[in-house]
Amino acid sequence: MRRLVEFYCQECHKYFDVKLNMSLNGNHRVHCPNCGHIHFRKITEGEITEDRFSDHMHDEIIVDDLRPMPACCRDYQKETFDDAAQTAKGFLHRLWGDRFSVRQ
């Protein structure tokens, strides 16, 4: 079973999704699909913990590199994006903005 987890990259200011296996354990490097920035994360049973590690810690073993597809990058948080797409108010607001925005 897999879980979809959202990441935010501080380098390029984009959001992206990573599918994590529920049985993942250990230190993982998550690569941003937009700019290649590496996020060092400790994962326990498919859950991302608050603990981090770095390449400078020689006693830490890196289990795997996670490289999501470039298509999963976006400029907005998923909750905000989904709310705008799923709710009638969000859809109408987006439609109104697209239709009547000031075009130059």
C-alpha positions in Angstrom: 0.0 0.0 0.0 1.2 3.5 -0.8 0.6 6.9 0.6 0.8 10.2 -1.3 2.9 12.8 0.6 3.3 16.5 -0.3 6.6 18.2 -0.1 7.6 21.9 -0.4 10.9 22.8 -1.9 12.6 25.8 -0.3 14.9 26.3 -3.3 12.4 26.7 -6.1 9.3 27.3 -4.0 7.3 24.5 -5.7 5.1 21.8 -4.2 5.4 18.2 -5.3 4.0 14.8 -4.4 5.8 11.6 -3.5 4.3 8.1 -3.2 5.6 6.4 -0.2 5.4 2.7 0.5 3.9 2.0 3.9 6.7 -0.4 4.7 9.5 2.2 4.1 12.0 2.6 6.9 15.3 4.5 7.2 17.0 7.5 5.7 15.9 8.7 2.3 16.9 11.4 -0.1 13.9 13.0 -1.8 14.9 14.9 -4.9 12.8 17.9 -6.1 11.7 17.1 -9.6 11.8 20.8 -10.6 15.2 22.0 -9.4 16.9 18.8 -8.1 17.3 20.1 -4.5 17.7 17.1 -2.1 15.5 16.8 1.0 17.0 14.5 3.6 14.2 12.7 5.5 13.9 9.9 8.0 10.9 7.7 7.2 9.4 5.2 9.7 6.7 2.8 8.4 5.8 5.1 5.5 5.5 8.1 7.8 7.9 11.1 7.4 9.3 12.0 10.8 10.5 15.4 12.0 14.1 14.0 12.2 16.5 14.9 9.4 19.9 13.8 8.4 22.6 15.1 6.1 25.4 13.8 3.9 27.9 14.9 6.5 26.7 12.3 9.0 28.9 9.3 8.1 27.3 7.0 10.6 23.9 7.4 8.9 23.0 4.9 6.2 21.1 6.2 3.2 18.5 3.6 2.2 17.2 5.0 -1.1 16.8 8.0 -3.4 13.3 9.0 -4.2 12.8 10.8 -7.5 9.3 11.8 -8.3 8.1 12.6 -11.8 8.4 16.2 -13.0 4.6 16.2 -13.7 3.9 16.2 -10.0 5.2 19.8 -9.5 2.9 22.7 -8.9 2.9 26.2 -7.6 0.2 25.8 -5.0 -0.5 23.6 -2.0 -2.6 20.6 -2.9 -5.4 21.4 -0.4 -5.8 24.9 -1.9 -5.7 23.6 -5.4 -8.1 20.7 -4.8 -10.5 23.0 -2.9 -10.7 25.4 -5.8 -11.2 22.5 -8.3 -13.7 20.6 -6.2 -16.0 23.2 -4.6 -18.6 25.2 -6.5 -17.4 28.4 -5.0 -13.8 27.8 -5.9 -14.7 26.7 -9.4 -16.9 29.8 -10.0 -14.2 32.1 -8.6 -11.6 30.6 -10.9 -14.0 30.7 -13.9 -14.8 34.4 -13.2 -11.1 35.3 -12.9 -10.3 33.5 -16.2 -13.2 35.0 -18.1 -13.1 38.6 -16.8 -9.5 39.1 -15.9 -7.9 42.3 -17.2 -6.0 41.4 -20.3 -3.4 43.6 -21.8 
